[in-house]
Amino acid sequence: MKTFHYIVEGRVQKVGYRFYVGYRLSKLGLNGKIKNLDNGDVEIFLQGDEEKIFIGEKYLKMGSPLSKVENIRKNVVEKEEFFKFNIEY
């Protein structure tokens, strides 16, 4: 299964980004995880229907009302299969 990996840069920590985006990705039926990185970025792994992933990417760019996404890096990686979506703290 394809796993899409994203690094989201900008004001994305302490502004509800993980919860806001994670909730929407989960509602789309995507599997994976979202977590904060020590450098202030957010890391996301997504698996699922590519059409839903395309929709999910819009949420990544939009972010929460208080966030400001400046850049998103995307690539495809080898990763174990996820069976649900997790918001890691």
The first five atom37 places (N, CA, C, CB, O) and aatype in JSON, in Angstrom:
{
  "aatype": [12, 11, 16, 13, 8, 18, 9, 19, 6, 7, 1, 19, 5, 11, 19, 7, 18, 1, 13, 18, 19, 7, 18, 1, 10, 15, 11, 10, 7, 10, 2, 7, 11, 9, 11, 2, 10, 3, 2, 7, 3, 19, 6, 9, 13, 10, 5, 7, 3, 6, 6, 11, 9, 13, 9, 7, 6, 11, 18, 10, 11, 12, 7, 15, 14, 10, 15, 11, 19, 6, 2, 9, 1, 11, 2, 19, 19, 6, 11, 6, 6, 13, 13, 11, 13, 2, 9, 6, 18],
  "atom_mask": [
    [1, 1, 1, 1, 1],
    [1, 1, 1, 1, 1],
    [1, 1, 1, 1, 1],
    [1, 1, 1, 1, 1],
    [1, 1, 1, 1, 1],
    [1, 1, 1, 1, 1],
    [1, 1, 1, 1, 1],
    [1, 1, 1, 1, 1],
    [1, 1, 1, 1, 1],
    [1, 1, 1, 0, 1],
    [1, 1, 1, 1, 1],
    [1, 1, 1, 1, 1],
    [1, 1, 1, 1, 1],
    [1, 1, 1, 1, 1],
    [1, 1, 1, 1, 1],
    [1, 1, 1, 0, 1],
    [1, 1, 1, 1, 1],
    [1, 1, 1, 1, 1],
    [1, 1, 1, 1, 1],
    [1, 1, 1, 1, 1],
    [1, 1, 1, 1, 1],
    [1, 1, 1, 0, 1],
    [1, 1, 1, 1, 1],
    [1, 1, 1, 1, 1],
    [1, 1, 1, 1, 1],
    [1, 1, 1, 1, 1],
    [1, 1, 1, 1, 1],
    [1, 1, 1, 1, 1],
    [1, 1, 1, 0, 1],
    [1, 1, 1, 1, 1],
    [1, 1, 1, 1, 1],
    [1, 1, 1, 0, 1],
    [1, 1, 1, 1, 1],
    [1, 1, 1, 1, 1],
    [1, 1, 1, 1, 1],
    [1, 1, 1, 1, 1],
    [1, 1, 1, 1, 1],
    [1, 1, 1, 1, 1],
    [1, 1, 1, 1, 1],
    [1, 1, 1, 0, 1],
    [1, 1, 1, 1, 1],
    [1, 1, 1, 1, 1],
    [1, 1, 1, 1, 1],
    [1, 1, 1, 1, 1],
    [1, 1, 1, 1, 1],
    [1, 1, 1, 1, 1],
    [1, 1, 1, 1, 1],
    [1, 1, 1, 0, 1],
    [1, 1, 1, 1, 1],
    [1, 1, 1, 1, 1],
    [1, 1, 1, 1, 1],
    [1, 1, 1, 1, 1],
    [1, 1, 1, 1, 1],
    [1, 1, 1, 1, 1],
    [1, 1, 1, 1, 1],
    [1, 1, 1, 0, 1],
    [1, 1, 1, 1, 1],
    [1, 1, 1, 1, 1],
    [1, 1, 1, 1, 1],
    [1, 1, 1, 1, 1],
    [1, 1, 1, 1, 1],
    [1, 1, 1, 1, 1],
    [1, 1, 1, 0, 1],
    [1, 1, 1, 1, 1],
    [1, 1, 1, 1, 1],
    [1, 1, 1, 1, 1],
    [1, 1, 1, 1, 1],
    [1, 1, 1, 1, 1],
    [1, 1, 1, 1, 1],
    [1, 1, 1, 1, 1],
    [1, 1, 1, 1, 1],
    [1, 1, 1, 1, 1],
    [1, 1, 1, 1, 1],
    [1, 1, 1, 1, 1],
    [1, 1, 1, 1, 1],
    [1, 1, 1, 1, 1],
    [1, 1, 1, 1, 1],
    [1, 1, 1, 1, 1],
    [1, 1, 1, 1, 1],
    [1, 1, 1, 1, 1],
    [1, 1, 1, 1, 1],
    [1, 1, 1, 1, 1],
    [1, 1, 1, 1, 1],
    [1, 1, 1, 1, 1],
    [1, 1, 1, 1, 1],
    [1, 1, 1, 1, 1],
    [1, 1, 1, 1, 1],
    [1, 1, 1, 1, 1],
    [1, 1, 1, 1, 1]
  ],
  "atom_positions": [
    [[0.84, -1.18, 0.0], [0.0, 0.0, 0.0], [0.88, 1.24, 0.0], [-0.96, 0.0, 1.22], [1.9, 1.29, 0.7]],
    [[0.5, 2.24, -0.79], [1.23, 3.51, -0.83], [1.03, 4.27, 0.47], [0.77, 4.37, -2.03], [-0.07, 4.36, 1.0]],
    [[2.13, 4.8, 0.97], [2.07, 5.65, 2.15], [2.63, 7.01, 1.76], [2.86, 5.03, 3.35], [3.77, 7.12, 1.31]],
    [[1.82, 8.04, 1.95], [2.25, 9.4, 1.66], [2.75, 10.02, 2.96], [1.08, 10.24, 1.05], [2.12, 9.93, 4.01]],
    [[3.91, 10.66, 2.85], [4.56, 11.26, 4.01], [4.65, 12.76, 3.77], [5.99, 10.65, 4.27], [5.07, 13.21, 2.7]],
    [[4.24, 13.54, 4.79], [4.24, 14.99, 4.68], [4.97, 15.6, 5.87], [2.8, 15.53, 4.6], [4.87, 15.11, 6.99]],
    [[5.68, 16.66, 5.61], [6.23, 17.53, 6.65], [5.6, 18.9, 6.41], [7.83, 17.59, 6.62], [5.78, 19.5, 5.35]],
    [[4.87, 19.38, 7.41], [4.18, 20.66, 7.3], [4.95, 21.68, 8.13], [2.68, 20.56, 7.78], [5.19, 21.48, 9.32]],
    [[5.34, 22.77, 7.48], [6.12, 23.82, 8.12], [5.29, 25.08, 8.27], [7.41, 24.12, 7.32], [4.39, 25.34, 7.47]],
    [[5.6, 25.85, 9.29], [4.9, 27.11, 9.54], [4.48, 27.18, 10.99], [0.0, 0.0, 0.0], [5.08, 26.54, 11.86]],
    [[3.44, 27.96, 11.26], [2.89, 28.03, 12.62], [1.84, 26.92, 12.73], [2.26, 29.46, 12.93], [0.65, 27.15, 12.5]],
    [[2.31, 25.73, 13.09], [1.45, 24.54, 13.1], [1.47, 23.8, 14.44], [1.88, 23.6, 11.99], [0.86, 22.74, 14.57]],
    [[2.15, 24.35, 15.43], [2.11, 23.77, 16.77], [1.51, 24.78, 17.73], [3.52, 23.34, 17.23], [1.69, 25.99, 17.59]],
    [[0.79, 24.26, 18.71], [0.11, 25.08, 19.74], [-0.99, 25.97, 19.15], [1.13, 25.95, 20.46], [-1.32, 27.01, 19.71]],
    [[-1.55, 25.54, 18.01], [-2.65, 26.28, 17.38], [-3.8, 25.34, 16.98], [-2.14, 27.03, 16.14], [-4.69, 25.74, 16.23]],
    [[-3.79, 24.1, 17.49], [-4.85, 23.14, 17.2], [-4.74, 22.46, 15.85], [0.0, 0.0, 0.0], [-5.69, 21.83, 15.4]],
    [[-3.58, 22.59, 15.19], [-3.42, 22.02, 13.85], [-3.63, 20.51, 13.84], [-2.03, 22.36, 13.3], [-4.4, 19.99, 13.04]],
    [[-2.93, 19.8, 14.75], [-3.02, 18.33, 14.75], [-4.45, 17.85, 14.95], [-2.13, 17.74, 15.85], [-4.92, 16.98, 14.21]],
    [[-5.14, 18.41, 15.93], [-6.51, 17.98, 16.2], [-7.43, 18.33, 15.03], [-7.03, 18.62, 17.49], [-8.2, 17.48, 14.58]],
    [[-7.35, 19.55, 14.55], [-8.22, 20.04, 13.48], [-8.04, 19.2, 12.21], [-7.93, 21.53, 13.2], [-9.01, 18.71, 11.63]],
    [[-6.8, 19.06, 11.79], [-6.51, 18.32, 10.55], [-6.71, 16.81, 10.77], [-5.06, 18.61, 10.08], [-7.28, 16.13, 9.93]],
    [[-6.23, 16.31, 11.9], [-6.37, 14.88, 12.18], [-7.81, 14.43, 12.21], [0.0, 0.0, 0.0], [-8.14, 13.36, 11.7]],
    [[-8.67, 15.23, 12.81], [-10.1, 14.91, 12.86], [-10.68, 14.79, 11.45], [-10.86, 15.97, 13.66], [-11.43, 13.86, 11.15]],
    [[-10.33, 15.73, 10.59], [-10.85, 15.72, 9.23], [-10.31, 14.55, 8.39], [-10.52, 17.04, 8.54], [-11.04, 13.95, 7.61]],
    [[-9.04, 14.25, 8.57], [-8.46, 13.11, 7.85], [-9.12, 11.81, 8.28], [-6.94, 13.04, 8.07], [-9.41, 10.94, 7.46]],
    [[-9.35, 11.68, 9.57], [-10.02, 10.5, 10.11], [-11.43, 10.38, 9.55], [-10.06, 10.55, 11.64], [-11.86, 9.29, 9.18]],
    [[-12.16, 11.5, 9.49], [-13.53, 11.49, 8.96], [-13.58, 11.11, 7.49], [-14.17, 12.86, 9.16], [-14.59, 10.58, 7.02]],
    [[-12.5, 11.37, 6.75], [-12.43, 10.96, 5.34], [-12.22, 9.46, 5.2], [-11.3, 11.71, 4.63], [-12.36, 8.92, 4.11]],
    [[-11.89, 8.79, 6.31], [-11.65, 7.35, 6.26], [-10.21, 7.01, 5.94], [0.0, 0.0, 0.0], [-9.91, 5.87, 5.57]],
    [[-9.31, 7.98, 6.09], [-7.9, 7.73, 5.84], [-7.24, 7.12, 7.08], [-7.17, 9.03, 5.43], [-7.68, 7.35, 8.21]],
    [[-6.19, 6.36, 6.87], [-5.41, 5.78, 7.95], [-4.05, 6.44, 8.0], [-5.27, 4.24, 7.78], [-3.55, 6.94, 6.98]],
    [[-3.44, 6.44, 9.17], [-2.1, 7.01, 9.31], [-1.92, 7.64, 10.67], [0.0, 0.0, 0.0], [-2.52, 7.2, 11.66]],
    [[-1.09, 8.68, 10.72], [-0.86, 9.37, 11.99], [-0.36, 10.78, 11.73], [0.14, 8.59, 12.86], [0.15, 11.1, 10.66]],
    [[-0.53, 11.61, 12.75], [-0.05, 12.99, 12.72], [0.62, 13.26, 14.06], [-1.22, 14.01, 12.44], [0.1, 12.89, 15.11]],
    [[1.78, 13.91, 14.01], [2.48, 14.2, 15.26], [3.36, 15.43, 15.11], [3.33, 13.0, 15.71], [3.78, 15.78, 14.0]],
    [[3.63, 16.08, 16.24], [4.54, 17.21, 16.27], [5.98, 16.73, 16.22], [4.31, 18.07, 17.53], [6.31, 15.66, 16.74]],
    [[6.83, 17.51, 15.58], [8.26, 17.24, 15.59], [8.94, 18.27, 16.49], [8.86, 17.3, 14.14], [8.41, 19.35, 16.73]],
    [[10.1, 17.92, 16.99], [10.83, 18.79, 17.91], [11.2, 20.14, 17.3], [12.09, 18.09, 18.38], [11.39, 21.11, 18.03]],
    [[11.31, 20.22, 15.98], [11.73, 21.47, 15.34], [10.57, 22.42, 15.05], [12.46, 21.16, 14.05], [10.78, 23.47, 14.43]],
    [[9.35, 22.08, 15.48], [8.2, 22.95, 15.26], [7.32, 22.56, 14.08], [0.0, 0.0, 0.0], [6.25, 23.14, 13.89]],
    [[7.77, 21.59, 13.29], [6.98, 21.12, 12.15], [6.01, 20.03, 12.61], [7.91, 20.58, 11.02], [6.07, 19.58, 13.75]],
    [[5.13, 19.62, 11.71], [4.21, 18.51, 11.95], [4.45, 17.46, 10.88], [2.72, 18.99, 11.96], [4.6, 17.78, 9.7]],
    [[4.49, 16.2, 11.3], [4.7, 15.07, 10.39], [3.4, 14.29, 10.26], [5.85, 14.15, 10.89], [2.71, 14.04, 11.25]],
    [[3.09, 13.9, 9.02], [1.86, 13.16, 8.75], [2.17, 12.01, 7.82], [0.77, 14.09, 8.14], [2.9, 12.16, 6.84]],
    [[1.6, 10.84, 8.13], [1.62, 9.68, 7.25], [0.18, 9.39, 6.88], [2.31, 8.43, 7.92], [-0.69, 9.36, 7.75]],
    [[-0.11, 9.18, 5.58], [-1.47, 8.89, 5.13], [-1.49, 7.68, 4.22], [-2.05, 10.1, 4.4], [-0.63, 7.5, 3.36]],
    [[-2.5, 6.85, 4.43], [-2.79, 5.71, 3.57], [-4.28, 5.71, 3.28], [-2.33, 4.37, 4.22], [-5.09, 6.09, 4.12]],
    [[-4.63, 5.27, 2.09], [-6.04, 5.18, 1.73], [-6.27, 5.48, 0.27], [0.0, 0.0, 0.0], [-5.34, 5.56, -0.52]],
    [[-7.53, 5.65, -0.05], [-7.95, 5.95, -1.41], [-7.3, 7.26, -1.86], [-9.5, 6.05, -1.49], [-7.37, 8.27, -1.16]],
    [[-6.67, 7.24, -3.03], [-5.93, 8.42, -3.49], [-6.82, 9.64, -3.72], [-5.19, 8.09, -4.77], [-6.36, 10.77, -3.56]],
    [[-8.07, 9.43, -4.08], [-8.99, 10.56, -4.23], [-9.24, 11.23, -2.87], [-10.33, 10.1, -4.86], [-9.28, 12.45, -2.77]],
    [[-9.4, 10.41, -1.83], [-9.59, 10.95, -0.49], [-8.31, 11.61, 0.03], [-10.04, 9.84, 0.47], [-8.37, 12.6, 0.75]],
    [[-7.17, 11.06, -0.35], [-5.9, 11.68, 0.05], [-5.78, 13.06, -0.6], [-4.7, 10.78, -0.36], [-5.32, 14.0, 0.04]],
    [[-6.19, 13.17, -1.85], [-6.17, 14.47, -2.53], [-7.03, 15.49, -1.77], [-6.67, 14.33, -3.99], [-6.63, 16.64, -1.59]],
    [[-8.21, 15.07, -1.33], [-9.07, 15.94, -0.53], [-8.4, 16.27, 0.79], [-10.45, 15.28, -0.29], [-8.43, 17.41, 1.24]],
    [[-7.79, 15.25, 1.43], [-7.1, 15.45, 2.7], [-5.97, 16.44, 2.6], [0.0, 0.0, 0.0], [-5.71, 17.19, 3.54]],
    [[-5.29, 16.47, 1.46], [-4.19, 17.42, 1.28], [-4.68, 18.87, 1.34], [-3.48, 17.16, -0.06], [-3.93, 19.77, 1.73]],
    [[-5.91, 19.09, 0.96], [-6.49, 20.45, 1.06], [-6.58, 20.86, 2.53], [-7.89, 20.51, 0.39], [-6.33, 22.02, 2.86]],
    [[-6.94, 19.9, 3.4], [-6.99, 20.2, 4.84], [-5.6, 20.47, 5.39], [-7.64, 19.03, 5.61], [-5.43, 21.32, 6.26]],
    [[-4.59, 19.74, 4.88], [-3.22, 19.98, 5.33], [-2.81, 21.42, 5.02], [-2.24, 18.98, 4.66], [-2.19, 22.09, 5.85]],
    [[-3.15, 21.88, 3.83], [-2.79, 23.23, 3.41], [-3.59, 24.29, 4.15], [-3.01, 23.4, 1.91], [-3.05, 25.34, 4.51]],
    [[-4.86, 24.02, 4.39], [-5.73, 24.98, 5.05], [-5.38, 25.1, 6.53], [-7.2, 24.57, 4.88], [-5.28, 26.21, 7.06]],
    [[-5.19, 23.98, 7.2], [-4.86, 23.98, 8.61], [-6.01, 24.45, 9.48], [0.0, 0.0, 0.0], [-7.14, 24.6, 9.02]],
    [[-5.7, 24.68, 10.75], [-6.7, 25.17, 11.7], [-6.83, 26.68, 11.55], [-6.3, 24.79, 13.17], [-5.99, 27.32, 10.91]],
    [[-7.89, 27.26, 12.13], [-8.07, 28.72, 11.99], [-6.89, 29.55, 12.5], [-9.31, 29.13, 12.74], [-6.65, 30.64, 11.98]],
    [[-6.15, 29.07, 13.49], [-5.04, 29.84, 14.05], [-3.68, 29.49, 13.43], [-4.97, 29.62, 15.53], [-2.69, 30.17, 13.7]],
    [[-3.64, 28.46, 12.61], [-2.35, 28.05, 12.03], [-2.03, 28.85, 10.78], [-2.37, 26.55, 11.71], [-2.9, 29.51, 10.2]],
    [[-0.77, 28.77, 10.38], [-0.34, 29.39, 9.13], [0.66, 28.43, 8.48], [0.31, 30.82, 9.38], [1.83, 28.37, 8.87]],
    [[0.19, 27.68, 7.5], [1.03, 26.72, 6.79], [1.88, 27.48, 5.78], [0.16, 25.62, 6.08], [1.36, 28.2, 4.93]],
    [[3.19, 27.32, 5.88], [4.11, 27.99, 4.98], [4.65, 27.08, 3.88], [5.27, 28.57, 5.76], [4.93, 27.53, 2.77]],
    [[4.78, 25.79, 4.19], [5.34, 24.86, 3.21], [4.93, 23.44, 3.58], [6.88, 24.99, 3.12], [4.82, 23.11, 4.76]],
    [[4.72, 22.61, 2.56], [4.45, 21.19, 2.78], [5.37, 20.4, 1.87], [2.95, 20.83, 2.5], [5.38, 20.59, 0.65]],
    [[6.15, 19.51, 2.47], [6.99, 18.59, 1.7], [6.29, 17.24, 1.66], [8.44, 18.47, 2.32], [5.79, 16.76, 2.68]],
    [[6.24, 16.63, 0.48], [5.52, 15.37, 0.29], [6.4, 14.36, -0.43], [4.21, 15.6, -0.5], [7.11, 14.71, -1.37]],
    [[6.33, 13.12, 0.03], [6.97, 12.03, -0.7], [6.24, 10.73, -0.39], [8.47, 11.91, -0.35], [5.4, 10.69, 0.51]],
    [[6.57, 9.69, -1.11], [6.0, 8.36, -0.89], [7.07, 7.52, -0.21], [5.53, 7.7, -2.24], [8.22, 7.5, -0.64]],
    [[6.67, 6.82, 0.87], [7.62, 6.03, 1.65], [7.09, 4.62, 1.84], [7.89, 6.69, 3.01], [5.9, 4.35, 1.67]],
    [[7.99, 3.72, 2.19], [7.62, 2.36, 2.6], [7.28, 2.41, 4.07], [8.77, 1.33, 2.3], [8.1, 2.87, 4.87]],
    [[6.11, 1.96, 4.45], [5.69, 2.01, 5.85], [4.72, 0.86, 6.09], [5.03, 3.38, 6.2], [4.01, 0.43, 5.18]],
    [[4.7, 0.38, 7.33], [3.73, -0.66, 7.67], [2.32, -0.12, 7.47], [3.93, -1.15, 9.12], [2.09, 1.09, 7.45]],
    [[1.39, -1.04, 7.33], [0.0, -0.63, 7.1], [-0.6, -0.08, 8.39], [-0.84, -1.8, 6.57], [-0.45, -0.67, 9.46]],
    [[-1.29, 1.05, 8.28], [-2.02, 1.63, 9.39], [-3.47, 1.14, 9.29], [-1.95, 3.2, 9.37], [-4.0, 0.98, 8.19]],
    [[-4.1, 0.89, 10.43], [-5.47, 0.4, 10.44], [-6.48, 1.43, 10.95], [-5.55, -0.84, 11.29], [-7.68, 1.17, 10.96]],
    [[-5.98, 2.59, 11.36], [-6.83, 3.7, 11.77], [-5.99, 4.96, 11.71], [-7.42, 3.47, 13.21], [-4.82, 4.92, 11.33]],
    [[-6.58, 6.08, 12.07], [-5.83, 7.32, 12.09], [-5.58, 7.74, 13.53], [-6.58, 8.43, 11.32], [-6.51, 7.79, 14.34]],
    [[-4.32, 8.03, 13.86], [-3.93, 8.41, 15.22], [-3.41, 9.83, 15.27], [-2.88, 7.45, 15.75], [-2.64, 10.26, 14.4]],
    [[-3.82, 10.55, 16.28], [-3.26, 11.85, 16.6], [-2.32, 11.6, 17.77], [-4.38, 12.94, 16.94], [-2.77, 11.29, 18.87]],
    [[-1.02, 11.74, 17.53], [-0.03, 11.47, 18.58], [0.32, 12.74, 19.32], [1.24, 10.83, 17.99], [0.38, 13.82, 18.73]],
    [[0.54, 12.59, 20.61], [0.86, 13.73, 21.47], [2.27, 13.63, 21.99], [-0.12, 13.83, 22.62], [2.72, 14.51, 22.73]]
  ]
}
